[in-house]
Amino acid sequence: MELLEAMKQRHSVRSYEDKKLDEAKKAAIQKQIDECNRESGLHIQLVTDEPKAFDGFMAHYGKFSGVTNYIAMIGKKGSNLEELCGYYGEKLVLYAQQLGLNTCWVAMSYSKIPGAFQVDSGEKLTVVIALGYGKTQGVEHKSKTVEKVSKVTATMPEWFKNGIEAALLAPTAMNQQKFTFSLEDDKVSAKPGLGFYSKLDLGIAKYHFEIGAGTNNFTWN
Ligand SMILES: Cc1cc2nc3c(=O)[nH]c(=O)nc-3n(C[C@H](O)[C@H](O)[C@H](O)COP(=O)(O)O)c2cc1C
């Protein structure tokens, strides 16, 4: 499955089948995580067969069920940590979709289980991503318009519009879509809005934008 197709098919899934991750898929995700860690310097970890994080009041209140696998997004504290976690986490989310798995980004509705993952000194866990075989494929989210989240001074090039449309398919916390992409010459800048987790959302949306627009068409400002 192409990444563009994976982006269209991905929706958050909160209910999962009671089924272990296929060993080959697990190994493929681990390999992708290792590559992301090498490239970004993050300390992303795959947690499997761990039912406790999503077994508490918060998880049930948040309508999660059957979550026993998740990806812990961890890295060195710093002003760029959240955006980096968003960007590389979404890379893993779309890869999981390509493997036929479902996901949901989760900032609130889970408990931190001691020993399930390792947060070294100077590091922070930003968010986790639930992972597994969904009971459904989820549903399309309501979306803002292209105009609402973009700024261009001249006519909007096709590649830029494609990038924005891809960004609007991205998951954002509470579906807030509080980002703005601006174009000047062939330079694109992306700004987070005010809101919870908006820097994480921005990293996610930037990864989508790159896939939609094609990285050969522009450079980030
Ligand atoms: C950073 C981030 C944090 C999120 N945290 C939660 C959460 O705590 N609980 C939850 O049910 N969904 C959470 N979500 C999922 C969003 O609600 C979901 O992505 C959004 O409504 C858009 O729907 P979609 O992912 O199906 O496109 C989170 C999403 C992101 C990007």
The ligand as an SDF file (V2000), in Angstrom:
LIG
                    3D

 31 33  0  0  0  0  0  0  0  0999 V2000
   -1.2770   14.1110   20.0540 C   0  0  0  0  0  0  0  0  0  0  0  0
   -2.5800   13.3530   20.0710 C   0  0  0  0  0  0  0  0  0  0  0  0
   -3.1290   12.9350   21.2680 C   0  0  0  0  0  0  0  0  0  0  0  0
   -4.3280   12.2150   21.2920 C   0  0  0  0  0  0  0  0  0  0  0  0
   -4.8210   11.7780   22.4940 N   0  0  0  0  0  0  0  0  0  0  0  0
   -5.9690   11.0410   22.5210 C   0  0  0  0  0  0  0  0  0  0  0  0
   -6.4710   10.5420   23.7740 C   0  0  0  0  0  0  0  0  0  0  0  0
   -5.9050   10.7560   24.8450 O   0  0  0  0  0  0  0  0  0  0  0  0
   -7.6280    9.8110   23.7640 N   0  0  0  0  0  0  0  0  0  0  0  0
   -8.2890    9.5370   22.5890 C   0  0  0  0  0  0  0  0  0  0  0  0
   -9.3270    8.8670   22.6300 O   0  0  0  0  0  0  0  0  0  0  0  0
   -7.8300   10.0010   21.3820 N   0  0  0  0  0  0  0  0  0  0  0  0
   -6.6940   10.7330   21.3250 C   0  0  0  0  0  0  0  0  0  0  0  0
   -6.1900   11.1950   20.1130 N   0  0  0  0  0  0  0  0  0  0  0  0
   -6.8750   10.8350   18.8500 C   0  0  0  0  0  0  0  0  0  0  0  0
   -7.6520   12.0200   18.2650 C   0  0  0  0  0  0  0  0  0  0  0  0
   -8.8480   12.2150   18.9940 O   0  0  0  0  0  0  0  0  0  0  0  0
   -7.9360   11.7520   16.7760 C   0  0  0  0  0  0  0  0  0  0  0  0
   -6.7180   11.6550   16.0890 O   0  0  0  0  0  0  0  0  0  0  0  0
   -8.7750   12.8520   16.1340 C   0  0  0  0  0  0  0  0  0  0  0  0
  -10.0640   12.9000   16.6930 O   0  0  0  0  0  0  0  0  0  0  0  0
   -8.9060   12.6790   14.6190 C   0  0  0  0  0  0  0  0  0  0  0  0
   -9.4740   11.4580   14.2880 O   0  0  0  0  0  0  0  0  0  0  0  0
   -8.7080   10.3860   13.3970 P   0  0  0  0  0  0  0  0  0  0  0  0
   -7.4180   10.0550   14.0770 O   0  0  0  0  0  0  0  0  0  0  0  0
   -9.6440    9.2030   13.3420 O   0  0  0  0  0  0  0  0  0  0  0  0
   -8.4630   10.9880   12.0510 O   0  0  0  0  0  0  0  0  0  0  0  0
   -5.0080   11.9180   20.0690 C   0  0  0  0  0  0  0  0  0  0  0  0
   -4.4390   12.3660   18.8660 C   0  0  0  0  0  0  0  0  0  0  0  0
   -3.2420   13.0450   18.8560 C   0  0  0  0  0  0  0  0  0  0  0  0
   -2.6470   13.4550   17.5530 C   0  0  0  0  0  0  0  0  0  0  0  0
  1  2  1  0
  2  3  1  0
  2 30  2  0
  3  4  2  0
  4  5  1  0
  4 28  1  0
  5  6  2  0
  6  7  1  0
  6 13  1  0
  7  8  2  0
  7  9  1  0
  9 10  1  0
 10 11  2  0
 10 12  1  0
 12 13  2  0
 13 14  1  0
 14 15  1  0
 14 28  1  0
 15 16  1  0
 16 17  1  0
 16 18  1  0
 18 19  1  0
 18 20  1  0
 20 21  1  0
 20 22  1  0
 22 23  1  0
 23 24  1  0
 24 25  2  0
 24 26  1  0
 24 27  1  0
 28 29  2  0
 29 30  1  0
 30 31  1  0
M  END
$$$$
